[in-house]
Amino acid sequence: MKVKYLSLCAVVALSLVGTISTAKSEAIAKNSVDNNVSNNFSFNTLESIQNQPLLLAQSNADELLEQCVKRYQSKEYERALNSCTKVIEADGDNDDAYLIRGVSKFVLGDYKTGLQDINKALAINPDSEQGYYIRALIRAITGDVKGATEDSNRFLVLNNYSVDGYSFRAMVMLLIDDYKQAVENASQAIEKNPENANGYTVRSFAYLLSGNEKQASEDIEKIIKIGSEPGAYFLKSIIRIQRGDNKGAMEDLNLAISQKFDNAYIYAQRANVRVQMGDMKGAIEDLKRAINKDKDVAYYRNNLGLIYGRAGDMKKAFENYEKAVKNSQNPNMFKDFQSPLTKIFEKIAIKTSPFFWEVRDSQDALGYLNRGMSRALLLGEKQEGIADLQVAANLFRDQGKQDEAKKVNEMIKKINS
């Protein structure tokens, strides 16, 4: 027994309108297959991973599998897992049950056996587009560069070298930091349909991360021209920040937020701009908004720690730094799996926010503390980060701030643990 696979566009439609009847969903799926390239761009098209295995059973589907699907859709992951297990016990070759159970396990933090289930699904059905899509993301997020590349290549082949296929492979290349390949794949998507904004979006990310501001700016303007997508104003704000146009960046971010593009990273970016403009109170408020929307991101806590520190409130500074360490030690990988663009946005924000790496002078203990935290937790430069933290601890001690020195040394131990 098979279930109907919904293409990317159909999945997005489902995520926007909520629960839809099987008949209507099949109609949406058929429409999205017949019209695989959509000109109505939305960032959600590239950020629909949590719904990618949203499988709708055919009319003759097994009751247990339907139950498994419904429970997954309603985010009852434990119950979905149990229902899928019952399907597998009755039919050991049901790749759909293995796939949904694997993703459910991933949601619940069981990454190892979750991946085993997805591997089993692909062993049963080696032509499963959704299987390769999901496994490519999991491998990219968990650092398996070779496996992520192979799976995204296979997805592209099975997707008939479509715009969606090239856009997805470009996104995987971004996640594994291969910006050259990201540009090449996004360019292929654009060549296939110059009026589909997905390719421009992913390519603009790659250009931003590789330092090609001019090309990124051209792609961002193209996105805005195609679809008036509010998310593009976030990207445009990055260009303005790099050019020192904080007022223009603030206008872009306010415009995006006013058009309901108010994700956590938008507020974190606006906080960065407020810092540059000297509005520390507003920056704190925006970072609190970002944390309220996504409390697990170490980057937000790290930045909030520095702002409190610069404002002289070292108690709140260390509270946030300690939470940043905790978040980095217990990463919610499923969150990255749900929204891989969030991870990419975070990379861009970190790269384009030099304020947060600033060490004002050789006695700037807080500067060394923040740069050390940034390196150790966000940039993958653990040893360099610890070296900065040790300098910070020594400076705090020499300045008679024994409590601060002790807390920095405690964080070094946690980072090393």
Salt bridges, closest charged atoms under 4 A:
ASP34 OD2 - LYS30 NZ 2.89
GLU76 OE1 - ARG79 NH1 2.61
ASP95 OD1 - LYS2 NZ 2.40
ASP117 OD2 - ARG101 NE 2.66
ASP117 OD2 - LYS105 NZ 3.06
ASP127 OD1 - ARG154 NH2 2.75
ASP144 OD2 - ARG139 NE 3.51
GLU150 OE2 - LYS146 NZ 2.62
ASP151 OD2 - ARG135 NE 2.75
ASP151 OD2 - ARG139 NH1 3.05
ASP177 OD1 - LYS347 NZ 2.49
GLU195 OE2 - LYS222 NZ 3.87
GLU213 OE2 - ARG243 NE 2.58
GLU218 OE2 - LYS214 NZ 2.83
ASP219 OD2 - ARG203 NE 2.76
GLU221 OE2 - LYS236 NZ 3.55
ASP245 OD2 - ARG240 NH1 2.97
ASP252 OD2 - ARG240 NE 2.50
ASP262 OD2 - LYS293 NZ 3.74
ASP279 OD2 - ARG274 NH1 3.10
ASP286 OD2 - ARG270 NE 2.76
ASP286 OD2 - ARG274 NE 2.80
ASP286 OD1 - ARG289 NH1 2.64
ASP294 OD1 - LYS335 NZ 3.58
ASP296 OD1 - LYS295 NZ 3.55
ASP296 OD2 - LYS335 NZ 3.86
ASP336 OD2 - LYS343 NZ 3.48
GLU358 OE1 - ARG360 NE 3.52
ASP364 OD2 - ARG310 NH2 2.99
GLU381 OE1 - ARG375 NE 3.51
ASP388 OD2 - ARG371 NE 2.81
ASP388 OD2 - ARG375 NH1 2.96
ASP398 OD1 - ARG397 NH2 3.48
